[in-house]
Amino acid sequence: MTEIFYAMDHVLLIDDYNDPDNHKHLAKHLIISLSGEINCFIEDEQVTCEGIMISPDVFHTIESDGNDVLVYLFDETTDIAMEIEEKYLKGSPYHALNLATVEEIKSIWNESMVDRSDVHQVQKIYSNTHERILKSCKLDTKSPHIKDYRIKKVLCLLRGREEIKEGIIGELAQMVFLSQSRLSHLFKKETKISINSFLVIMKILKTYKYMLSGENITDSSIKAGFNSPSHFATTNKNMFGLSANKFRKDAIFTQV
C-alpha cells in the first residue's frame, strides 16, 4: 500500500518503493529506510545506506527488499530544495546521510506516526513530525506562513477548483487585482514555491483524488486539467518518477 501526504512545499510517499525502473525526474529526494539498508543505484554508482538525498535529473533507482521507505519529494523551486543543495548536495548527484541522523529520523517517525488509522489525528501531528525530521537534518523547519490576503485568496480559489486549466494565472491575477508578474512574484515570496510548479503539483494531486474516488484515469486527468491521460502520466513520471498505475488501487491520500 502506498500512502501519500501532500503539502504546499513537499510530497511524502510511504511505500516499499517496489524497485522502480531506473528513472530521473525534477524533484529532490530525501529517502529514509524504516527497516535496514537500501541499495541505491545512482548514475553508474551503487550506494548502500539507510538514508540518502538525491539530486533531480539524475538516473536512479533503489532496492528496498520490500521494506517501507519514506520518500520525500521537494520541488526545485522551493526554499527547502535550495537549502538541501547548499548544505548537502553541492552539485553532487547524491549525499548519503550518516547513521545517527537516520536513526533520529526513524525514532521521530515511529514515536508519532506509526498509528495512522485516525486521519484527523494524523493531520494534526504530521506538521510537527515533518518539522522535527527536517530539523534532524539541520534544515529550516519553518513552514510557509501566508500573510498576504491576496495569496490566501488565490490558494482558497485553487483548492476549490475541480480543474487547473490553461490561463488560470491570468484569471487569478484579475481576481486579486494584480498583474500576472506581480502575482507570480508575490506567490513565491509568500509560499516559497513558484506558482507554475504549484499548479502542476495541484493538477497531479487532483487527478489522484479523482482516481481514488473511483473515476477512471481518463476522466480524472481531464477533469483535473490535463490535456490527456498521457499528458498526466508523463508529468507524473517527471515529478515523482513512478507510474500512476501504482497509486490506483490502494493508495491513501492525506492533505496536510
C-alpha positions as CSV (number, residue, x, y, z in Angstrom):
1,M,0.0,0.0,0.0
2,T,1.2,3.5,-0.9
3,E,0.5,6.4,1.4
4,I,0.8,9.9,0.1
5,F,1.0,13.0,2.2
6,Y,0.9,16.3,0.3
7,A,1.6,19.8,1.5
8,M,2.3,23.1,-0.2
9,D,6.0,22.6,-0.3
10,H,6.6,18.8,-0.5
11,V,5.1,15.4,-1.1
12,L,5.9,12.3,1.1
13,L,5.4,8.8,-0.1
14,I,5.4,5.9,2.3
15,D,6.0,2.8,0.2
16,D,8.1,-0.3,-0.3
17,Y,9.1,1.5,-3.4
18,N,8.8,-1.8,-5.3
19,D,12.2,-1.4,-7.0
20,P,11.0,1.1,-9.7
21,D,12.7,1.3,-13.1
22,N,15.8,3.4,-13.4
23,H,14.5,6.9,-13.9
24,K,15.1,10.6,-13.4
25,H,12.8,13.5,-12.6
26,L,12.6,17.0,-11.4
27,A,12.3,16.8,-7.6
28,K,15.0,16.5,-4.9
29,H,14.7,13.3,-2.8
30,L,15.2,12.6,0.8
31,I,14.8,8.9,1.2
32,I,14.9,7.1,4.6
33,S,14.6,3.3,5.1
34,L,12.4,2.4,8.0
35,S,14.0,-1.0,8.3
36,G,17.5,-1.8,7.3
37,E,19.7,-0.9,4.4
38,I,18.7,0.0,0.9
39,N,20.7,-0.3,-2.3
40,C,20.7,2.9,-4.3
41,F,21.8,2.9,-7.9
42,I,22.7,6.5,-8.9
43,E,24.0,7.1,-12.4
44,D,26.7,4.4,-12.6
45,E,27.3,4.0,-8.9
46,Q,25.8,1.7,-6.3
47,V,25.4,3.1,-2.7
48,T,24.3,1.0,0.2
49,C,22.9,3.1,3.1
50,E,19.8,3.7,5.2
51,G,19.2,7.3,4.2
52,I,20.1,9.4,1.2
53,M,19.5,12.7,-0.6
54,I,19.4,12.6,-4.4
55,S,19.6,15.5,-6.9
56,P,17.0,16.0,-9.6
57,D,17.6,15.0,-13.2
58,V,19.9,12.1,-12.4
59,F,19.1,8.5,-13.2
60,H,18.5,6.5,-10.1
61,T,16.5,3.6,-8.5
62,I,16.6,1.8,-5.2
63,E,16.2,-1.8,-3.9
64,S,14.4,-1.8,-0.6
65,D,13.8,-5.6,-0.2
66,G,10.1,-4.9,0.4
67,N,10.6,-2.7,3.4
68,D,8.8,0.6,3.9
69,V,10.7,3.7,2.8
70,L,10.0,7.4,3.4
71,V,10.4,9.2,0.1
72,Y,10.3,13.0,0.4
73,L,10.0,15.0,-2.8
74,F,10.8,18.7,-2.9
75,D,10.1,20.7,-6.0
76,E,13.2,22.5,-7.3
77,T,11.6,25.9,-6.8
78,T,11.1,25.5,-3.1
79,D,13.5,27.1,-0.5
80,I,14.0,23.7,1.2
81,A,15.3,22.2,-2.1
82,M,17.7,25.1,-2.4
83,E,18.9,24.5,1.2
84,I,19.4,20.8,0.5
85,E,21.6,21.8,-2.4
86,E,23.6,24.3,-0.5
87,K,24.2,22.2,2.6
88,Y,24.5,18.7,1.3
89,L,24.5,18.1,-2.5
90,K,26.7,20.9,-3.6
91,G,26.5,19.9,-7.2
92,S,26.9,16.1,-6.5
93,P,24.3,13.6,-7.6
94,Y,23.7,12.3,-4.0
95,H,24.6,12.6,-0.4
96,A,24.4,9.6,1.9
97,L,23.2,10.5,5.4
98,N,25.1,9.4,8.5
99,L,23.5,6.6,10.5
100,A,23.0,8.8,13.6
101,T,20.8,11.2,11.5
102,V,18.8,8.3,10.0
103,E,18.2,6.7,13.5
104,E,17.0,10.0,14.8
105,I,14.5,10.4,11.9
106,K,13.3,6.8,12.3
107,S,12.8,7.5,16.1
108,I,10.8,10.7,15.4
109,W,8.6,8.8,12.8
110,N,8.0,5.8,15.0
111,E,7.3,7.9,18.0
112,S,4.5,9.9,16.4
113,M,3.3,8.4,13.1
114,V,3.2,4.6,13.4
115,D,-0.6,4.6,14.1
116,R,-2.1,6.4,11.1
117,S,-5.6,4.9,11.5
118,D,-7.2,8.2,12.6
119,V,-6.8,10.6,9.6
120,H,-7.8,13.7,11.5
121,Q,-5.3,12.9,14.3
122,V,-2.5,12.3,11.7
123,Q,-3.2,15.6,10.1
124,K,-2.7,17.4,13.4
125,I,0.6,15.7,14.3
126,Y,2.1,15.5,10.8
127,S,3.4,19.1,10.5
128,N,5.2,18.8,13.8
129,T,6.7,15.4,12.8
130,H,7.8,16.9,9.4
131,E,9.5,19.9,11.1
132,R,11.3,17.6,13.6
133,I,12.6,15.4,10.7
134,L,13.9,18.5,8.8
135,K,15.5,19.8,12.0
136,S,17.3,16.5,12.5
137,C,18.8,17.1,9.0
138,K,19.7,20.7,10.1
139,L,17.3,22.1,7.5
140,D,15.0,25.0,8.0
141,T,11.9,23.8,9.9
142,K,9.7,26.9,9.3
143,S,6.7,26.1,7.1
144,P,5.5,28.9,4.8
145,H,3.3,31.3,6.7
146,I,0.9,33.1,4.4
147,K,0.3,36.7,5.5
148,D,-0.8,38.4,2.3
149,Y,-4.6,38.2,2.0
150,R,-4.4,38.1,-1.8
151,I,-2.3,34.9,-1.8
152,K,-4.6,33.4,0.8
153,K,-7.5,34.1,-1.6
154,V,-5.6,32.5,-4.5
155,L,-4.9,29.4,-2.5
156,C,-8.5,29.2,-1.4
157,L,-9.7,29.6,-5.0
158,L,-7.3,26.9,-6.3
159,R,-8.3,24.4,-3.6
160,G,-11.9,24.9,-4.5
161,R,-11.4,24.4,-8.3
162,E,-12.0,21.0,-9.8
163,E,-9.8,21.9,-12.8
164,I,-6.5,23.7,-13.1
165,K,-6.8,25.0,-16.7
166,E,-4.6,26.9,-19.0
167,G,-4.7,30.6,-18.4
168,I,-5.6,30.3,-14.8
169,I,-2.8,32.5,-13.6
170,G,-4.2,35.5,-15.6
171,E,-7.7,34.7,-14.2
172,L,-6.4,34.6,-10.6
173,A,-4.4,37.8,-11.1
174,Q,-7.6,39.6,-12.2
175,M,-9.5,38.3,-9.1
176,V,-6.9,39.7,-6.7
177,F,-6.3,42.9,-8.8
178,L,-2.6,42.1,-9.6
179,S,-0.6,41.8,-12.8
180,Q,0.5,38.2,-13.6
181,S,4.1,39.1,-13.0
182,R,3.3,40.7,-9.6
183,L,1.1,37.7,-8.6
184,S,3.9,35.3,-9.5
185,H,6.5,37.3,-7.5
186,L,4.2,37.6,-4.5
187,F,3.2,33.9,-4.6
188,K,6.9,32.8,-4.5
189,K,7.6,35.3,-1.7
190,E,4.8,34.1,0.4
191,T,4.7,30.3,-0.3
192,K,8.4,29.6,-1.1
193,I,7.4,27.8,-4.3
194,S,6.8,29.2,-7.8
195,I,3.1,29.4,-8.8
196,N,3.8,27.4,-12.0
197,S,5.3,24.5,-10.1
198,F,2.5,24.7,-7.5
199,L,-0.2,24.5,-10.3
200,V,1.5,21.3,-11.7
201,I,1.5,19.7,-8.3
202,M,-2.1,20.7,-7.7
203,K,-3.2,19.1,-11.1
204,I,-1.4,15.8,-10.3
205,L,-2.9,15.6,-6.8
206,K,-6.4,16.5,-8.0
207,T,-6.0,13.7,-10.6
208,Y,-5.1,11.2,-7.8
209,K,-8.0,12.4,-5.7
210,Y,-10.5,11.7,-8.6
211,M,-9.0,8.4,-9.4
212,L,-9.1,7.2,-5.8
213,S,-12.7,8.3,-5.6
214,G,-13.5,5.7,-8.3
215,E,-13.2,7.6,-11.6
216,N,-11.1,6.2,-14.4
217,I,-7.7,7.7,-15.3
218,T,-9.0,9.4,-18.5
219,D,-11.9,11.2,-16.7
220,S,-9.7,12.1,-13.7
221,S,-6.8,13.6,-15.6
222,I,-9.1,15.6,-18.0
223,K,-11.2,16.8,-15.0
224,A,-8.0,18.0,-13.2
225,G,-6.9,20.0,-16.2
226,F,-4.5,17.8,-18.2
227,N,-4.9,17.6,-22.0
228,S,-5.0,13.8,-21.9
229,P,-4.2,10.7,-19.7
230,S,-0.8,10.5,-21.4
231,H,0.0,14.1,-20.5
232,F,-0.8,13.3,-16.9
233,A,1.2,10.1,-17.0
234,T,4.3,11.9,-18.4
235,T,4.0,14.8,-15.9
236,N,3.5,12.4,-13.0
237,K,6.5,10.4,-14.1
238,N,8.7,13.5,-14.4
239,M,7.6,14.7,-11.0
240,F,7.5,11.5,-8.9
241,G,9.4,9.0,-11.0
242,L,6.7,6.4,-10.5
243,S,3.9,5.2,-12.7
244,A,0.4,6.5,-11.9
245,N,-0.9,2.9,-12.0
246,K,0.9,2.3,-8.7
247,F,-1.5,4.6,-6.9
248,R,-4.8,3.5,-8.4
249,K,-6.0,0.6,-6.3
250,D,-5.0,1.0,-2.6
251,A,-3.2,4.3,-2.2
252,I,-4.2,6.6,0.8
253,F,-4.0,10.3,0.4
254,T,-3.7,12.8,3.2
255,Q,-3.6,16.6,2.7
256,V,-1.6,18.3,5.4
